[in-house]
Structures are given as structure tokens and as C-alpha cells.
């Protein structure tokens, strides 16, 4: 969660310095007339969406090694594309989510979460090549209209309620902009990207290797969330679907090149050197999820979600979901002159909704207020807390299916009452997770190294996925591995 959401005076402090951190890559030696070119319209589409994408993904990740490293790989892959004379802009996004995507006009994005999952320069290059292929093959055509349509849909439903509550509960917005590649387009980007990987001199087997890690990461995430994972399912709300079949297809394509496995450049040591010490998981300015507890050391507050809820932190909000369909969203807003928290609920946040049972409270010394309403068939409880700076509020939006409301009432109440301020020492003790690379020593095992990971649950599973170790695969002395440490 970005500090600017909660405390307007701090906005400039955390604003991303996009201009200084986005690498502009001027590529290629062949004459423009001999090459396919991106149109000015495509470039303008990418430029128009760029700042919104950067903001949505937590800003640009400012790291002295990672940014130049990713820019160098992108330059090599773009030079090996069928548009070597085009300009490509690559941005490392400050998000723990494992993702990469591209916009029309040569705008390529990778998250720091994806960079940390890759286990070699060649694996990262395979992802970047895939995204460049989406650009050069013009897979983004028509997506702008779909994004506009999604935004209009959100506005219409919001007006139907008379507030923004529907949009907040059901996450309506323009996310479709990054979610509408067809299966054929994904397959084509895999094929074109792997050809690019070969031309750039990398090991083609790195492409299926990373896709396998991506599938393993998705499966682990699903298990930790208590959800079922199917590697062959096409998820049309995900930007990169159907990992299982893609692993098989790209492995077959790599074999078809005739290049023996492990005979080409992988760049493992360069990759590990670049990512050593990089941030893993939540950014300090957005707070940390630690089990069922959310801690924000910079804004100095914390709360705890009920048992069975799985939390996800993003640049705009903390969300938590339960298998019953109950949802929690925690974020912040501007007070807009409201004299009390009850005034904020009734006159600002849900001014046109029919709130019932509005009640003023004091929770752990913090002025607060709560009220309930019904939105799109769900029981909704709103809770607002005074941020203490005279300008902002913190707030919970809790939506439960009517059949679950009474059963969850006590647990929800405990969550609302758990919101509290952190002392200076409590805030100072909350440390971010970092990636640490180290050489395996004689006597080290997967189990012994996994025990050093900064996780209370599934430490060995996390270690295996992070290091691309499948099944019962072991480690060897001298091998470099990644740990997540506090």
C-alpha cells in the first residue's frame, strides 16, 4: 500500500521517479526502411498507458544493479527481434507479483517478483523475448478499446449504487487491458521469443525451464491460499495462461533447434550477482503481510485478519478473501473536511448509500465509526478510523454473503478491534524480506538451507520453487542458490 494513499502530505516522498529510472533502449544497426516499424499510433497508445501501469504496480523498482541488468538483457533480445531498429522501453516494476507484460509501441515491463523467481540471465531473457514478441507481432491491437469498455462498465455500475462501493467490492476497472491475449497469440509469442533467444546466443532450454518455475510458483501459491491449481487450465483473467502445455511446447521447440542442452550461455552467475540483496515480497512503504497480521512500519499501524482469510498486499490496498466468498478490503482515503468519522461514512465515503446502524467508536484510542448496508446481494460493513493527521482516514470494507454474516460476526469484530498504532520500537523491529544468494557448502542440504528462509510455513517448498528444484532434486557444493531472509 503506497503511503500517498493514506497520507497526502507524504505523496511526493514516495512518488516514483519514472523519468530517471526507465531505460530507453535505442537498438539496431539496419536501415529503418528495411525493417518493420511500430506506428506512431502504437507508440502513443503505450505512452498514454505507461504512467497508469507504473502507478498500479507500485512504481519503478529503484535498484542500482537490477535496472541496468534488465535493460542490458532487453537490448540484446530486442536486437535479435524482427524490429532491431526500434526503440524499446523496459521498466522494472516495484511489485512482488510474478508478472511481465508489454504495451503497444515497445513498452516492456517485468516485476521484481519475476526477476527474483528467474534462476539465470537466459531465463529472464526468455520472458523479455516473449513480451517483445507480443509487441513485434502486434498482439496489442484492439486492446485499447476493451480497456475503455471496462472503465465505462465500472462507472455505470458505480452510478447504479450512487457511490463507489460496487467498484471497490468487485474490483471493477481496466484490468482487462492486460488480460486478453488469445491462446494462439500466447503460443506465437512463445515461438517467436524462443527463436529470439537462440539468435541472442542464449540456451533455448531456459524458456521451458522458467515456464516450469512459473507453474510451480502458481501451484504453490494456490496451495498456500487453499485453492485448487490446474496447470492445463486456461485462465482468461490471467495475462499468461495455460503453463503446463506451454512448458511441453517450448521444450519441444528447444529440442527442434538441434542445440544440445546446457551448450549455450545461461548467465547464472551474472543473474545471481545482480539480484543479491534485492527486495522480496512487500515494500516497506506499502507495509508487510506476516501470517494473518498486516504491519505498516512507516505509517505505524497494524491489524490482524480472521483465521481462514488469505491476505494480499498491493500498491493500493490490502485485500483478504475467505473460501466462503467473504472479502475484506483495507485502504485509505482523504477526509475531505469531515468533522468526525461518522460524518466521513455518511457524507463522504458512502454518501448516497443507505447506511444503517451508524455508530461512533473509540478503538485502541483511535476515533472510528462503522455502519452496514447491502450491495449487490452482499452484506457490507464499513469501518473508518481517523488517521491522526487531520487529513486522512484508514478504512475497512467487509463484504460477506448473507448466509455467512452471522457466523462471521465475532471474527470480523475482532479484526476491526485489532487495528492499533505501533510504537517506535515495534515499527523499527519490522524488517523487509531480501533475496540473499550464497554458494552451497559441503554438508548443506535442501532442508538445512530451507530452514534459513524467513517463512513460518512451507519453507522447503518455497525454497525449491525459488531455486527451480523439482521433485526430490538435490543441490551440489559450489552451486549458487537463493534464500529469502529478513
N, C-alpha and C positions, 0 to 999 in steps of 0.2 A: 504494500500500500504506500503510495507516494505521500510524502509529508505535505505537499501542496494541497492535497485533497482535504486535509484536516485543518491545516493552519495557513491561511492565505499569506500572512506576512513572511512565511518561510519559502514561498514558492520559488523565488529567484535563487535561493540557495541550492535547490535540488534540480533546477531546470537543466535538461541535457544540453551540452554544448555541441549540438549536432554538426555545425559547420566545421569545427576543428577536428572532429573525430571520424567523420565519414570519409573513407578512402575513395578518391576519384582515380580510376584506372584508365589511362589513355593507352590503348592497346593496338598492336598490329603494325605491319610494315607494308602491306599490299595496298595498291591504289584504291581509293573509295569507289571509283567507277566499276571496279572488277568484283566488288563484294555486295552481297545482300546488305541492306541497311534498315535500321529502325526509323520509322517515320517520326516527324515532329509531333504528330498527334499521340503516338505511343509514348514518346518521351514526356509529353505534357501530362498524360494520364498518370504515369509513375510519379512525376514531380508533385502533382496535386495530392496524391495519397501518402506521400512519404512521411510528412510530419505526423499525420494521424497514426500511421503504423508505428513509428518510433515511440510516440506517447503511449499507445496502447500496450506496448511491450516493455514499459519501464525505462525508456530512454536508451541511450547508447552506452555500451559497456566500456568504460574508460580503463584500459589496462595497457601498460607500456609494451608488453610482449605480444599479447593476443591480437590486438588490432592490426599491427603491421604484418604479423604472421598470416592471418586470414587474408589480408589484402594481397600478399605475395602469391598465395595459392590461387586466389581468384584471377590474378593477372595471368598466371600460367594456363589455367583452364580456359579463360576467355581467348587467349592467343591460339589455343588449339580448337576453338569453335569454328563454325562456318561464318562467323562475323568477327574476324580478328581485328578489324579496323574500327570497331565500335567502342563507345565509352560504356563501361560497366561500373556501377557504384555499389560497393559492398558495405554493409553495416552489421556490426556485431551488436545484437540487442541484449539489454540487461535483463534477461528473463531466464529463470531456471527451467522453464518448459522446454522440452526437446523438440525443436521445430526449425524448419528452414523454408523459405518461400521466395518468390520473385514477383515483381510487378512489371507491367509493360514498360518498355523504354530502358531496360537494363538495370533496374534496381533489384539487388540481391540481398537477402537477409538471412543470417544464421543467429540463433540464440546461443548464449554462453552455455546453456544446458546441453545443447547439441555438441558444442566444441568439447565439453568435458566428457561426453559419452564416447566420442571417437577415440580410437586407440592408435592412430597413425596419421601422418600427413596425407597419405593416399586415401584413407577412409574419409577424411574431411573433404578432400578434393573430389571424391565421388559424389558427395552431396551437393557441393557447389556446382559441379558439372551438370547434375540433374536439373538444378534450378536455372542455370544458364540456358539449358536446352529448352525449358519452358518459354524463355524469352525469345530465343532464336527461331523456335518453331511456331511462334505466335499463338501459344495456347491461351494467352490472356484476352484474346479478342472476345468482346461481348460481356466481359465480367463487370465492367463499369456500370452497365445498365442494371445488372442484377443487384449490385450493391445499392444503387439508388432506390430500387424497388424495396429492398429490405428496410431501408431507412424510412421510407414512406409508410410501410406497414406498421413499423413501431410507432410512428406519430399518430396514425389513425387509431390504433388500439389504445394509446395513451389518452387521446381525446375522449374515447368512449367512456373512460372511467372519470375523466376530469382531473387526473393527476398523472404522475409518472410511476405509479405503483405497479401497474401491469408490466411495464418495461423492466422494472427492477426485479420483479419476481421471475419473469420468464426470459430474462436476458435477451430481449429483442433488440436487434441492432444490425449493423452492416457486416457481421462476421462472415456472411456468405461470400464476401469479396475474395476470401482466401479458401473457399471450400467447394469449388465447383469444377475442378478438373475431372474429365471423364476417365474411365479405366483405360481407354485407348491412348489418351494423352499421357497418362502416367507411364504406361508401357513404352511409349515413344520416347519420353524424356529419359527413362532408364537406358534405352538402347543408344540414343544419341549421346547421353552423358558418359556411358562406358566407352564408346568409341573415342570420345574426347579424352578420357582418362588414359587410354592407350597412346594416343598421339602426344600427350603431355609427358609420356615416359613413366607413368605410374603402373603399379601392379593392378591388373584388372580384377583380380580376385578380392580386392579391397572393397568393391561395390557390394557384392553379396555378403561379405563379412560385416559391413556396417549395417546393412538391412537386417541381418540376423540379430545384431545387438539392439537395433531399434525394436524388433519384435519381442525380444527378451525383456527389454525395458517396459514395453506396453503390457506384457503379461504380468510382470512383477507388480506394476502399478495397479493393475486390475485386482490382483490377489490382495494387495495391501488395502484396497478400497472395498474388498468383499464383493467384487463383481466378477462375472464370467468373461473370459477372454477367448476369442476365436481368431486365430491368425489368418484364416482364409476369408473372414467376413469383410465385405466392403462397407466401410462406414462413410456414408456420404456427407457426414458433418465433420469429417477429419480431412485435413489437407493432403495427407499422404496415405491412402488406404491399402488394404489387402497385402500385408507384409509377407505372408507365407508364400504365396505364389510368386511374388516379386523376387524373393530370395532364390527360388528354384530357377526362374527365368534368367536372372542376371548371372547366376553360376554357370548355366548352360552357355550363355553368350560369352563369358570369360573363357570357358573351355574351347569354344569355337574359334577364338583368336589364335590358338596354337601356341600361345605363350605359356611355358611351364610355370606352375605355381611357385611363388617366392623367388622368381628370377628377375623381377623388376623392382624398382625403387618403391619403398613404403614410407620412409622418413619417420620411423617411430621415435628415434631419439630427439629429432627436431620438434616433434609434436609434444613430447613429454617435457622438454625444456621450456616450451612456450607456455604450457598450461600450469606448470608448478606454481602453487600459491594463488591460483585464480579462485574467485568466489564460487561457492557451490550452494545451491538452494537459494533461500530468501536473502535479499539485500538488506543490510542493517537499516536503511532509511525506510524500508517497507515492513519491518518487523519480521519475527520468526514464528513459524509453527513448530512447536516442541510437544509432540504427542497430542493431547487434547487441549493443550494450552497455547494461546497466542500471546506473544510478548513483543511490545514495541519499545526497544530501549531508548530511542531518540525522543519519542513523544511521551515516554514513561507511563504506559498503561498496560494492563493485561486482562485477559478473561479466559474462561475455560468452557468448552462446548460439552454437551452431554455425551455419555457413553453411546457408542454406535454411530456417531456423526464423524464423517471424514472431512477434514478441513483442507481448503486450497487457498493459498495466498496469491494475489495478483497485484498489479500496479495500482488498481483502482479500488479493490475491495477484498475482504476475506469472506469466502463462502464455505458453507458446510452443508453436506447432504446426508440424509438417512435413507436406508433401503425402503422405508415406509412411504417415501415421497415427500417427507418434511424437508424444508430448506431454510437455511439461515444465511442472511447477508449482513455483513458488518462493514460500514464505511463511514464517511464523514461528509459534512456539508457546511455551508455558510449559514450563520444565524439569521441574517437578513433583518436585523433590528428587533427580533422577537425578545420581549421582556423576560419571559420565562420559558421553560422547556414545554410546558403545556401550550403556551402561545405558539411555539415553534411547530408542535404537532398539528394543531388545529388551523393555524393561519398561514404556514409556510409549506411544510412537507406534504401534508395531506389535506390541503385547504378545501378541496371540493369533494373529498370522500366523506362518507357518513361514519365518523368515528364514534364508538361507544365506550363507556366506562373509562373516560379520560381521567387519569389520576396523577397527581404530582407526588414525587417521591424524593427521598434523600438516600442514595446508595453509597455506602462507604465514604460518606461526607461529600458526595457529588450530587448537585441538583439534577433531577431527572424527571421524566414523565413517560407514561405509557397509555396506550389505547388500543382498541381492537376494531376490525372491520372485516368485510368479506369481499374478496376479489377473485373473479373467475373461478368460483367454486371452491376456493380455499379460505380457511380461517387465517387471518393475518393479524399479528401483534406487532405494533410499532413501539420502539423504546428509544428515547433521545436523552443524551447526557450532555451537560454543559462542559465544553472543552476547557473552560477556565481562562481563555484568553480574551473573552468579550466578543469574539467574532465567529467562532466555530462550534460545531456540535459533533459528537460521535453518536452513532445510531445503529440499532439492530432492526432488521426487518425479518420477521419469523413467520413463515407460511407453512401451515400444516393441513393435510387432508382432514375434513370434519370428523371422520371416524377415528382419527388419531389424536385429536386436540386434547380431549380429557385425559387420555393415558399419558401424554407427554407434558402435561401442565406443570407437574412438580419439577421435572428435569429442566424445562425451559426457564422456570422461575429461578432455579439455582444458577443457570447460565447468566441470566440478567443480573442477579445479585453478585456474581463473581467479578464484574467489571470493577477495577480498582486502579489507583495510582501506584506506580513503582517508586520506591525510594532511590536515591542516587546510587547506593551500593547495589541494589537489585538490578538497576539498569546497567551498571558497569559490569556485572557478572555475566550478562547475556552476550555471548560471543558468536560471530558468524561461523558457518562451516566453510572450510577451504579445501581445495584439492592439494594433496601432497604426493609427489612422486618419489619412489625410492627403489633402490636395487634390492632384489631378493637375495638374502644371505643363506648360506648353508644352514639347514635346520629349520628355515621358515617353511610354513605350510599355509594353505589357503585359510585354514581355521585360525592359525595364530595371527596372521595378518588381518583377517576379518575382525578379530577381537579388538583391534585398534581403531576400528571405524566408529564414528561418533553417532551411532544409532543404537537405540534400545531394542529394536525388533529387526528380524530378518537381516542381520549384519552379514552373514555369509552369502546369502542370496544377492544382497546389494553389491557386495564385493565382486562376485562372479559376473554380474551383469555389467558393472562399471568397467571391468577389465576384459570383457569379451570371452569369458571362460565358460564353456558349455559342459553340461553333464558332470562327470567326475574329473574333468581336465585339471591337471595339477600345474604347478609353477616350477621353474628351474632357477638355480643360483645364477645371478647376473642379469636375469630378466628384470625389466622395469615395470612396476605396477603402480596403480593409483589408489590412494586412500582418501577418505573424507574425514577430516579432523576438525576439532573445534579450536 
